[in-house]
């Protein structure tokens, strides 16, 4: 039982649902864990006063929580694991690219409702430097809205409307670093010793050089190394990401206390889910890669346990795009199981799906997913095929080798396949941050262009267009049915292609991730009534799949996923089991040729009756020919027991 379950048990035992009383109960229930976590990263003898300050801070932060949100917190506690529901269907978007500003997002709520979206991830909207700012991930404030998006009043109005519509809001909390224009950084530059201790700042290269011996490079082409010389201070600053992003020094408890305040101010704007950005990097230690360290996990859990006392209706999403065996740890282990982040990106599934598209085989996907430890029952995944970022090839070398491929050679093949180095490949992506020292690289591009639609339209090839559309639908169908919260990247629902206009912008031209950060094409939306357009087919099919998902309780996440092997290397089959022997069986063909699977084992599972099966997607009953179920190229079936 995790802490949230304890709070639910306590709340259900009380007749009076008084927010102030429940705060006191949560405080008492979490206190021991908060103490243990705090002193696991901060020395008890040295930092006892900081712990006392934390205890005094929590009631103050609760008192700042708006009454409406306090009431919602109580409802969320008692509603249980609402985020695991089959009703969840999300979209990630840039506010300005989607529809100008926050008021523009408010205007498009009918669009989200039509598609079935009830969960919005708005990319960074807080103040940031006017020049390069890593797409807003270099922050000047954690709770002030950048004027290009509107005002704080606009955000409060939007979050209120979303609550009325029973929709959820996610914003980013850039927890690892600030911009070099952040008030703390400005004071540090001016020589303020207190704020210089908020960052990793050194007089010379001695310690930075020791760090560099083990620190990897995040952006080797654009921002090599992990330290930047600041001429104003005449000192070196740790900048793991970009030179204008200064890493926060969490070994200083003052940083944790102030960041907790910033976090609470942000969630008080009506945020339901906090995307904890770059959380794997929170703790730095000489002689290590300074990623995924146990101190970082303890810090995240400390943030969680404190926020749970103040604002228990708010969740954490772990933005940890790391190896599969590391991802699962951000959902908590041992005493912190279910008490760290409730949600994590299923980056492994994302990378494996792109691998299966390129190879037309599912063996590596099966092998990798079967070896991923089961997540805690209180947690869930965010399933996605694209996001604002590049596609990293976070595949396990051991499983690549067991699949009969050379790991380094296979990664090169994937980069070549998606980045236009193979004439026969339909994909039109671009290589991102290739490191010639290691051969590592990532992939940029919109889903539709990576899946061949851009090339197909250029060639006016009807067969290739159909295949591309079917790939787009199949991959989205998988994330809608796999188990967790599906998030569609804005534009993918209308098959948006690569946008090359970033090459003309001096602040963007060196970052080719902007190729998949296009303005939402509302002219395309106006023509969605024309069912012959590939964009229309994608939109209306995804709309249908989301609607089916919301009517199918088996698709709620209850750790109820089973992988099934068919003996056909081109086919993926998984089952979402339900109560009373109900379930949904998902079958997907990753090949460009039709494939067949033996219907006998499908019958044993209960999805074939009298040589017939029922597909939820077509809402039709189909007969099996010669005992085999045929899957057309890139076809997907959602079978329901008859």
C-alpha positions as CSV (number, residue, x, y, z in Angstrom):
1,X,0.0,0.0,0.0
2,X,1.5,3.3,-1.0
3,X,0.9,6.7,0.7
4,X,-1.9,7.7,-1.6
5,X,-3.8,4.5,-0.7
6,X,-3.3,5.3,2.9
7,X,-4.7,8.8,2.5
8,X,-7.7,7.3,0.6
9,X,-8.3,4.9,3.5
10,X,-8.1,7.7,6.1
11,X,-10.3,10.0,4.1
12,X,-13.0,7.3,3.6
13,X,-13.1,6.6,7.4
14,X,-13.9,10.3,8.1
15,X,-17.5,11.5,8.0
16,X,-16.5,15.1,7.7
17,X,-14.3,15.8,4.6
18,X,-12.7,18.9,5.9
19,X,-9.7,19.9,3.8
20,X,-7.8,21.4,6.8
21,X,-8.3,18.2,8.8
22,X,-7.3,16.0,5.9
23,X,-4.2,18.1,5.5
24,X,-3.2,17.4,9.1
25,X,-3.8,13.7,8.6
26,X,-1.7,13.7,5.4
27,X,1.1,15.6,7.1
28,X,1.2,13.1,10.0
29,X,1.0,10.1,7.7
30,X,3.8,11.3,5.4
31,X,6.0,12.9,8.1
32,X,8.3,9.9,8.9
33,X,8.8,9.2,5.2
34,X,9.6,12.9,4.5
35,X,12.1,12.9,7.4
36,X,13.8,9.7,6.2
37,X,14.0,11.0,2.6
38,X,15.3,14.4,3.6
39,X,18.1,13.0,5.8
40,X,19.0,10.4,3.2
41,X,20.3,13.3,1.0
42,X,21.1,16.0,3.6
43,X,23.4,15.4,6.6
44,X,21.3,15.4,9.8
45,X,23.9,17.1,11.9
46,X,24.4,20.0,9.5
47,X,20.9,20.5,8.1
48,X,18.5,19.9,11.0
49,X,17.4,23.6,10.8
50,X,16.6,23.2,7.1
51,X,14.4,20.2,8.0
52,X,12.6,22.3,10.6
53,X,12.1,25.0,7.9
54,X,10.6,22.4,5.7
55,X,8.1,21.4,8.4
56,X,7.1,25.0,8.9
57,X,6.9,25.6,5.1
58,X,4.3,22.8,4.4
59,X,1.4,24.4,6.3
60,X,2.2,27.7,4.7
61,X,2.1,26.2,1.2
62,X,-1.2,24.5,2.0
63,X,-2.7,27.8,3.2
64,X,-1.8,29.2,-0.3
65,X,-3.7,26.5,-2.1
66,X,-6.9,27.9,-3.7
67,X,-10.1,26.6,-2.0
68,X,-11.5,25.1,-5.3
69,X,-8.3,23.0,-5.7
70,X,-8.4,21.9,-2.1
71,X,-11.9,20.6,-2.6
72,X,-10.8,18.9,-5.8
73,X,-7.9,17.3,-3.9
74,X,-10.3,15.6,-1.5
75,X,-12.4,14.3,-4.4
76,X,-9.2,13.0,-6.1
77,X,-8.1,11.2,-3.0
78,X,-11.3,9.3,-2.8
79,X,-11.8,8.7,-6.5
80,X,-8.7,6.4,-6.5
81,X,-6.4,5.9,-9.4
82,X,-8.3,8.1,-11.9
83,X,-5.3,8.5,-14.1
84,X,-5.4,4.8,-15.0
85,X,-8.9,5.0,-16.5
86,X,-9.8,4.0,-20.0
87,X,-11.3,7.5,-20.3
88,X,-7.9,9.2,-20.4
89,X,-6.8,10.4,-23.9
90,X,-4.2,13.2,-24.2
91,X,-2.6,15.6,-26.6
92,X,0.8,17.3,-26.3
93,X,1.0,20.7,-28.0
94,X,2.9,24.0,-28.3
95,X,0.4,26.8,-27.4
96,X,1.6,29.3,-30.0
97,X,1.9,26.7,-32.7
98,X,-1.5,25.2,-32.0
99,X,-3.6,28.4,-31.9
100,X,-1.6,31.6,-31.0
101,X,-2.0,31.8,-27.2
102,X,-3.9,30.5,-24.1
103,X,-7.1,32.2,-25.2
104,X,-6.7,30.3,-28.5
105,X,-6.4,27.0,-26.7
106,X,-9.6,27.9,-24.8
107,X,-11.3,28.5,-28.2
108,X,-10.3,25.0,-29.4
109,X,-11.9,23.0,-26.6
110,X,-14.7,21.9,-29.0
111,X,-12.0,20.5,-31.3
112,X,-10.5,18.4,-28.4
113,X,-14.0,17.3,-27.4
114,X,-14.8,16.2,-31.0
115,X,-11.6,14.1,-31.2
116,X,-12.1,12.8,-27.6
117,X,-9.1,14.4,-26.0
118,X,-9.5,15.2,-22.3
119,X,-5.9,15.7,-21.2
120,X,-3.7,18.5,-22.4
121,X,0.0,18.8,-22.1
122,X,0.9,22.4,-22.8
123,X,4.6,22.8,-23.7
124,X,6.5,25.4,-21.6
125,X,4.6,28.7,-21.3
126,X,6.6,30.3,-18.5
127,X,8.9,33.3,-19.1
128,X,12.2,32.5,-20.9
129,X,15.1,34.2,-22.6
130,X,14.1,36.0,-25.9
131,X,16.9,34.2,-27.9
132,X,17.8,30.6,-27.7
133,X,15.8,28.9,-24.9
134,X,15.6,25.2,-25.7
135,X,11.9,25.5,-26.6
136,X,11.1,27.1,-23.3
137,X,13.0,24.6,-21.2
138,X,15.4,27.4,-20.1
139,X,13.1,29.2,-17.6
140,X,13.2,32.7,-16.2
141,X,10.2,31.9,-13.9
142,X,8.3,28.8,-12.7
143,X,4.9,30.6,-12.3
144,X,4.9,33.7,-14.5
145,X,3.4,33.4,-18.0
146,X,5.4,34.5,-21.0
147,X,3.5,37.4,-22.5
148,X,3.5,35.7,-26.0
149,X,1.1,33.2,-24.5
150,X,-1.0,35.6,-22.5
151,X,-1.3,36.2,-18.8
152,X,-1.6,34.3,-15.6
153,X,-5.3,35.3,-15.7
154,X,-5.6,33.6,-19.1
155,X,-4.1,30.4,-17.7
156,X,-6.4,30.4,-14.7
157,X,-9.4,30.9,-16.9
158,X,-8.3,28.0,-19.1
159,X,-7.7,25.6,-16.2
160,X,-11.1,26.5,-14.7
161,X,-12.8,25.7,-18.1
162,X,-10.9,22.4,-18.3
163,X,-12.1,21.5,-14.8
164,X,-15.7,22.3,-15.9
165,X,-15.2,20.1,-19.0
166,X,-13.7,17.3,-16.9
167,X,-10.4,17.7,-18.7
168,X,-6.9,17.6,-17.2
169,X,-3.9,19.9,-17.6
170,X,-0.2,19.0,-17.5
171,X,2.6,21.6,-17.4
172,X,6.4,21.2,-17.2
173,X,8.4,21.8,-14.1
174,X,12.0,22.3,-15.2
175,X,13.5,20.8,-12.1
176,X,17.1,20.3,-13.1
177,X,18.1,23.8,-14.3
178,X,17.2,27.4,-14.8
179,X,18.1,29.8,-17.5
180,X,21.1,32.1,-17.0
181,X,18.6,35.0,-16.8
182,X,16.8,33.5,-13.8
183,X,16.9,35.8,-10.7
184,X,19.2,33.4,-8.9
185,X,21.6,33.2,-11.8
186,X,21.6,37.0,-12.2
187,X,22.5,37.4,-8.5
188,X,25.2,34.8,-8.8
189,X,26.7,36.7,-11.8
190,X,26.8,39.8,-9.7
191,X,29.0,38.0,-7.1
192,X,26.3,37.0,-4.6
193,X,27.9,34.0,-2.8
194,X,24.6,32.7,-1.5
195,X,23.2,32.2,-5.0
196,X,26.5,31.0,-6.4
197,X,25.9,28.0,-4.1
198,X,22.6,27.4,-5.9
199,X,24.5,26.2,-8.9
200,X,27.7,24.2,-9.6
201,X,30.1,27.1,-10.0
202,X,33.9,26.8,-9.9
203,X,36.9,29.2,-9.9
204,X,38.9,27.1,-12.3
205,X,38.7,24.0,-14.5
206,X,40.1,21.5,-11.9
207,X,36.8,20.1,-10.7
208,X,35.0,20.5,-14.0
209,X,37.7,18.5,-15.7
210,X,37.3,15.7,-13.1
211,X,33.5,15.8,-13.8
212,X,34.1,15.6,-17.6
213,X,36.0,12.3,-17.3
214,X,32.7,10.5,-16.6
215,X,29.9,12.9,-17.7
216,X,28.4,12.0,-21.1
217,X,27.4,14.8,-23.6
218,X,23.7,15.5,-24.1
219,X,24.2,17.7,-27.2
220,X,27.6,16.8,-28.5
221,X,27.3,18.8,-31.7
222,X,25.6,21.9,-30.5
223,X,26.8,22.1,-26.9
224,X,29.9,19.9,-26.3
225,X,31.1,19.5,-22.8
226,X,29.2,20.1,-19.5
227,X,30.6,23.4,-18.3
228,X,30.5,27.0,-19.6
229,X,32.8,29.9,-18.7
230,X,30.9,33.0,-17.5
231,X,33.0,36.1,-18.1
232,X,31.0,38.2,-15.8
233,X,31.8,36.0,-12.8
234,X,35.1,34.8,-14.3
235,X,34.0,31.3,-13.2
236,X,32.9,28.0,-14.7
237,X,29.2,26.9,-14.4
238,X,27.9,23.4,-15.0
239,X,25.6,23.4,-18.1
240,X,24.8,19.8,-18.9
241,X,22.3,20.7,-21.6
242,X,23.1,24.2,-23.1
243,X,25.3,27.0,-22.1
244,X,22.3,29.1,-21.1
245,X,20.9,26.4,-18.8
246,X,22.5,26.4,-15.4
247,X,22.3,23.1,-13.4
248,X,20.8,23.5,-10.0
249,X,22.9,22.3,-7.0
250,X,20.5,20.1,-5.0
251,X,23.2,19.2,-2.5
252,X,22.3,22.7,-1.1
253,X,19.0,22.2,0.8
254,X,18.1,25.9,0.2
255,X,17.6,24.9,-3.5
256,X,15.2,22.1,-2.6
257,X,13.2,24.4,-0.3
258,X,12.9,27.2,-2.8
259,X,12.1,24.8,-5.7
260,X,9.3,23.2,-3.6
261,X,7.8,26.7,-3.2
262,X,8.1,27.2,-7.0
263,X,6.4,23.9,-7.6
264,X,3.5,24.7,-5.4
265,X,3.0,28.1,-6.9
266,X,2.8,26.4,-10.3
267,X,0.4,23.7,-9.4
268,X,-1.9,26.3,-7.8
269,X,-2.5,27.6,-11.3
270,X,-4.7,24.5,-11.8
271,X,-2.2,21.9,-12.9
272,X,-3.3,18.3,-12.5
273,X,-0.1,16.6,-13.7
274,X,3.4,17.9,-13.4
275,X,5.9,16.8,-16.0
276,X,9.1,16.6,-14.0
277,X,11.6,17.6,-16.7
278,X,15.1,16.0,-16.8
279,X,14.7,14.5,-13.4
280,X,17.3,11.8,-14.1
281,X,20.0,14.5,-13.8
282,X,19.1,16.0,-10.4
283,X,22.1,14.7,-8.4
284,X,25.7,15.2,-9.5
285,X,28.6,13.1,-8.2
286,X,32.2,12.9,-9.3
287,X,33.2,9.7,-11.0
288,X,29.7,8.9,-12.2
289,X,27.6,9.8,-15.2
290,X,25.4,11.8,-12.8
291,X,22.2,10.3,-14.1
292,X,19.7,8.0,-12.3
293,X,21.6,8.2,-9.0
294,X,19.8,7.0,-5.9
295,X,20.0,10.5,-4.4
296,X,18.0,11.8,-7.4
297,X,15.3,9.2,-6.8
298,X,15.2,10.1,-3.1
299,X,14.9,13.8,-4.0
300,X,12.0,13.1,-6.4
301,X,10.2,11.1,-3.8
302,X,10.8,13.9,-1.3
303,X,9.2,16.4,-3.7
304,X,6.3,13.9,-4.2
305,X,5.7,13.3,-0.5
306,X,5.7,17.0,0.3
307,X,3.4,17.9,-2.6
308,X,1.1,15.0,-1.6
309,X,0.6,16.7,1.7
310,X,-0.1,20.1,0.2
311,X,-1.8,19.2,-3.1
312,X,-2.6,15.5,-3.2
313,X,-4.7,15.8,-6.4
314,X,-1.6,16.5,-8.4
315,X,0.5,13.8,-10.1
316,X,4.1,13.5,-11.2
317,X,5.1,12.4,-14.7
318,X,8.8,11.2,-14.9
319,X,10.5,12.7,-18.0
320,X,13.2,10.0,-17.9
321,X,14.1,8.9,-21.3
322,X,16.6,6.3,-20.1
323,X,17.2,2.5,-20.4
324,X,14.2,0.3,-19.7
325,X,15.6,-1.1,-16.4
326,X,16.1,2.5,-15.2
327,X,12.7,3.9,-16.3
328,X,10.8,1.6,-14.0
329,X,12.8,2.9,-11.0
330,X,11.1,6.3,-11.3
331,X,7.8,4.7,-10.3
332,X,9.5,4.0,-6.9
333,X,11.2,0.9,-5.5
334,X,11.2,-0.6,-2.0
335,X,9.9,1.9,0.6
336,X,9.2,4.5,-2.2
337,X,7.3,2.1,-4.5
338,X,4.3,4.1,-5.8
339,X,5.6,7.1,-3.8
340,X,7.9,8.7,-6.4
341,X,6.2,9.3,-9.7
342,X,2.7,8.0,-10.5
343,X,3.4,8.2,-14.3
344,X,6.4,7.6,-16.6
345,X,7.0,7.9,-20.3
346,X,7.0,4.5,-21.9
347,X,10.0,5.4,-24.0
348,X,10.9,1.8,-24.4
349,X,7.7,1.0,-26.2
350,X,8.0,4.1,-28.4
351,X,11.5,3.1,-29.6
352,X,10.6,-0.5,-30.1
353,X,7.6,0.4,-32.2
354,X,9.8,2.5,-34.5
355,X,12.2,-0.4,-34.6
356,X,9.4,-2.8,-35.7
357,X,8.3,-0.5,-38.4
358,X,11.8,-0.3,-39.9
359,X,12.6,-4.1,-39.5
360,X,9.0,-5.3,-40.2
361,X,9.6,-7.7,-37.3
362,X,8.4,-7.8,-33.7
363,X,10.9,-10.1,-32.0
364,X,12.9,-7.3,-30.3
365,X,9.7,-5.7,-29.1
366,X,8.5,-9.0,-27.5
367,X,11.9,-9.8,-26.0
368,X,12.3,-6.3,-24.5
369,X,8.8,-5.8,-23.2
370,X,8.7,-9.3,-21.7
371,X,11.9,-8.5,-19.7
372,X,10.7,-5.2,-18.3
373,X,9.8,-5.5,-14.6
374,X,6.1,-5.0,-13.8
375,X,5.3,-1.5,-12.7
376,X,3.7,-0.8,-9.3
377,X,-0.1,-1.3,-9.3
378,X,-0.5,2.4,-8.4
379,X,1.4,3.7,-11.4
380,X,0.8,3.9,-15.1
381,X,2.6,4.7,-18.4
382,X,2.3,7.5,-20.9
383,X,2.3,5.8,-24.2
384,X,3.2,7.8,-27.3
385,X,4.8,7.4,-30.7
386,X,6.0,11.0,-31.1
387,X,6.6,14.1,-29.0
388,X,8.3,17.5,-29.4
389,X,11.7,15.8,-29.0
390,X,13.8,13.5,-31.1
391,X,13.5,9.7,-31.2
392,X,16.3,8.1,-29.2
393,X,17.2,4.5,-29.8
394,X,17.0,3.3,-26.2
395,X,17.2,-0.3,-27.1
396,X,19.0,-3.0,-25.0
397,X,22.2,-4.2,-26.7
398,X,21.8,-7.7,-25.2
399,X,18.3,-8.1,-26.7
400,X,19.5,-6.7,-30.1
401,X,22.3,-9.3,-30.1
402,X,19.9,-12.1,-29.1
403,X,17.7,-11.1,-32.1
404,X,20.6,-11.8,-34.4
405,X,21.8,-8.3,-35.0
406,X,25.0,-6.5,-34.2
407,X,24.0,-3.7,-31.8
408,X,26.1,-0.9,-33.3
409,X,25.3,-2.0,-36.9
410,X,21.6,-2.2,-36.1
411,X,21.5,1.3,-34.7
412,X,23.2,2.5,-37.8
413,X,20.6,0.7,-39.9
414,X,17.8,2.4,-38.0
415,X,19.4,5.9,-38.4
416,X,19.9,5.2,-42.1
417,X,16.4,3.9,-42.6
418,X,14.7,7.0,-41.0
419,X,17.2,9.7,-42.0
420,X,17.2,9.2,-45.8
421,X,20.3,7.2,-46.2
422,X,18.5,4.2,-47.8
423,X,16.9,4.8,-51.2
424,X,14.2,2.2,-50.7
425,X,13.1,3.6,-47.3
426,X,9.8,5.6,-47.4
427,X,10.9,7.6,-44.3
428,X,11.9,11.3,-44.5
429,X,13.5,12.1,-41.2
430,X,16.8,13.9,-40.3
431,X,19.7,12.9,-38.1
432,X,19.9,14.6,-34.8
433,X,23.0,15.1,-32.6
434,X,25.1,12.4,-34.3
435,X,28.2,11.7,-32.3
436,X,31.0,10.3,-34.6
437,X,33.0,9.2,-31.5
438,X,30.4,6.7,-30.5
439,X,28.2,6.3,-33.6
440,X,25.2,7.3,-31.5
441,X,22.5,9.5,-33.0
442,X,18.8,10.3,-32.8
443,X,16.0,10.9,-35.2
444,X,13.9,14.0,-35.9
445,X,10.8,14.1,-38.0
446,X,7.0,14.1,-37.8
447,X,5.3,10.8,-37.5
448,X,3.6,11.0,-40.9
449,X,6.9,11.8,-42.7
450,X,8.8,9.1,-40.8
451,X,6.0,6.7,-41.8
452,X,6.3,7.5,-45.4
453,X,3.4,9.9,-46.1
454,X,5.5,12.8,-47.2
455,X,7.4,10.7,-49.8
456,X,4.2,9.0,-50.9
457,X,2.5,12.4,-51.5
458,X,5.5,13.7,-53.4
459,X,5.4,10.6,-55.7
460,X,1.6,10.6,-55.8
461,X,1.8,6.9,-55.1
462,X,-1.7,5.8,-53.9
463,X,-0.5,2.4,-52.6
464,X,2.3,4.0,-50.6
465,X,-0.2,6.7,-49.3
466,X,-2.5,3.9,-48.1
467,X,0.4,2.0,-46.4
468,X,1.6,5.2,-44.7
469,X,-1.9,6.0,-43.4
470,X,-2.3,2.5,-42.1
471,X,1.0,2.7,-40.3
472,X,0.0,6.0,-38.6
473,X,-3.3,4.5,-37.5
474,X,-1.8,1.2,-36.3
475,X,0.9,2.8,-34.1
476,X,-1.7,5.1,-32.6
477,X,-4.0,2.2,-32.1
478,X,-1.3,0.4,-30.1
479,X,-0.7,3.3,-27.7
480,X,-4.5,3.7,-27.3
481,X,-4.9,0.0,-26.2
482,X,-1.6,-1.0,-24.7
483,X,-2.2,0.0,-21.1
484,X,-1.7,3.6,-19.7
485,X,-2.4,7.1,-20.8
486,X,-2.1,7.6,-24.5
487,X,-0.8,11.0,-25.7
488,X,-1.1,12.1,-29.3
489,X,1.4,14.8,-30.5
490,X,-0.6,17.7,-31.9
491,X,-0.7,17.5,-35.7
492,X,-0.3,13.7,-35.8
493,X,-4.1,13.4,-35.7
494,X,-4.2,15.1,-39.1
495,X,-1.0,13.5,-40.4
496,X,1.1,16.7,-40.3
497,X,4.3,16.5,-42.4
498,X,7.8,17.8,-41.7
499,X,8.0,21.6,-41.4
500,X,11.3,22.9,-42.9
501,X,10.6,26.6,-42.1
502,X,12.8,26.4,-39.0
503,X,15.9,26.6,-41.3
504,X,15.1,30.2,-42.0
505,X,15.0,31.1,-38.2
506,X,18.4,31.9,-36.7
507,X,17.2,30.8,-33.3
508,X,16.0,27.4,-34.5
509,X,18.1,26.5,-37.6
510,X,20.7,24.6,-35.5
511,X,18.1,22.4,-33.8
512,X,16.4,20.2,-36.3
513,X,13.9,19.0,-33.8
514,X,11.9,22.0,-35.0
515,X,11.1,20.0,-38.1
516,X,8.4,18.2,-36.2
517,X,7.2,21.4,-34.4
518,X,4.9,22.8,-37.1
519,X,2.0,25.2,-36.8
520,X,-1.3,23.4,-36.5
521,X,-2.9,23.4,-40.0
522,X,-6.5,24.6,-39.4
523,X,-7.1,24.6,-43.2
524,X,-6.6,20.9,-43.2
525,X,-9.1,20.7,-40.3
526,X,-11.6,22.6,-42.3
527,X,-11.5,19.9,-45.0
528,X,-11.8,16.9,-42.7
529,X,-15.3,16.3,-44.1
530,X,-13.6,15.1,-47.3
531,X,-13.1,11.5,-46.3
532,X,-10.9,10.8,-49.3
533,X,-8.0,12.8,-47.9
534,X,-5.4,10.8,-46.1
535,X,-5.5,13.4,-43.3
536,X,-9.3,12.8,-42.9
537,X,-8.9,9.1,-42.7
538,X,-6.3,9.5,-40.0
539,X,-8.4,12.0,-38.0
540,X,-11.7,10.1,-38.2
541,X,-10.1,6.7,-37.5
542,X,-8.3,8.0,-34.4
543,X,-11.5,9.7,-33.2
544,X,-13.3,6.3,-33.6
545,X,-10.5,4.5,-31.7
546,X,-10.6,6.9,-28.9
547,X,-14.4,6.5,-28.6
548,X,-14.0,2.8,-28.6
549,X,-11.3,3.0,-25.9
550,X,-13.6,5.0,-23.6
551,X,-16.3,2.4,-23.9
552,X,-14.0,-0.5,-23.2
553,X,-13.3,-1.0,-19.5
554,X,-10.6,-3.6,-20.2
555,X,-8.4,-0.8,-21.6
556,X,-8.1,0.8,-18.2
557,X,-4.7,0.1,-16.8
558,X,-4.7,-2.5,-14.1
559,X,-1.5,-4.3,-14.9
560,X,-3.7,-6.4,-17.1
561,X,-1.6,-6.8,-20.2
562,X,-0.5,-10.1,-21.6
563,X,1.8,-10.6,-24.6
564,X,1.0,-13.5,-26.9
565,X,3.4,-15.1,-29.4
566,X,1.9,-16.3,-32.7
567,X,5.0,-17.8,-34.3
568,X,4.7,-15.0,-37.0
569,X,7.7,-12.6,-36.6
570,X,5.8,-9.8,-38.4
571,X,2.8,-9.8,-36.0
572,X,2.3,-8.3,-32.6
573,X,-0.5,-9.7,-30.4
574,X,-1.4,-8.6,-26.9
575,X,-4.4,-9.0,-24.7
576,X,-6.0,-6.6,-22.2
577,X,-7.7,-8.9,-19.7
578,X,-10.9,-8.0,-17.8
579,X,-13.3,-9.2,-15.2
580,X,-15.7,-12.1,-15.8
581,X,-13.3,-13.6,-18.4
582,X,-13.8,-10.6,-20.7
583,X,-11.0,-9.0,-22.6
584,X,-9.7,-7.3,-25.7
585,X,-7.2,-9.0,-28.1
586,X,-5.1,-6.6,-30.2
587,X,-3.5,-8.0,-33.4
588,X,-1.1,-5.9,-35.5
589,X,0.7,-6.6,-38.8
590,X,4.0,-4.8,-39.2
591,X,4.7,-6.1,-42.6
592,X,4.0,-4.6,-46.1
593,X,2.5,-8.0,-47.1
594,X,-0.5,-9.7,-45.7
595,X,0.1,-12.2,-42.9
596,X,-2.0,-15.0,-41.4
597,X,-2.1,-16.4,-37.9
598,X,-3.6,-19.7,-36.8
599,X,-7.1,-19.2,-35.4
600,X,-7.0,-22.2,-33.1
601,X,-5.1,-20.5,-30.3
602,X,-7.3,-17.4,-30.7
603,X,-10.3,-19.7,-30.2
604,X,-8.7,-21.1,-27.1
605,X,-8.4,-17.6,-25.7
606,X,-12.1,-17.1,-26.4
607,X,-12.0,-14.6,-29.2
608,X,-13.1,-17.0,-32.0
609,X,-16.5,-18.7,-31.9
610,X,-17.9,-20.9,-34.6
611,X,-15.1,-19.7,-37.0
612,X,-16.1,-16.1,-36.5
613,X,-14.6,-13.1,-34.6
614,X,-15.9,-9.7,-33.7
615,X,-13.7,-6.6,-34.4
616,X,-14.4,-3.6,-32.3
617,X,-12.9,-1.2,-34.9
618,X,-15.1,-2.2,-37.7
619,X,-18.0,-3.3,-35.4
620,X,-18.3,-6.3,-37.7
621,X,-18.4,-10.1,-37.2
622,X,-16.0,-11.8,-39.7
623,X,-15.6,-15.4,-40.7
624,X,-12.2,-17.2,-40.6
625,X,-11.1,-18.9,-43.8
626,X,-9.4,-22.3,-43.6
627,X,-8.8,-21.8,-39.9
628,X,-6.5,-18.7,-40.4
629,X,-7.0,-15.0,-39.5
630,X,-5.7,-12.8,-42.2
631,X,-4.1,-9.4,-41.4
632,X,-3.7,-7.1,-44.4
633,X,-0.5,-4.9,-44.6
634,X,-0.3,-2.7,-41.4
635,X,-3.8,-3.8,-40.3
636,X,-4.9,-3.8,-36.7
637,X,-7.7,-5.7,-35.1
638,X,-9.3,-5.2,-31.7
639,X,-11.1,-8.4,-31.0
640,X,-13.8,-8.7,-28.4
641,X,-15.1,-12.0,-27.0
642,X,-18.3,-13.1,-28.6
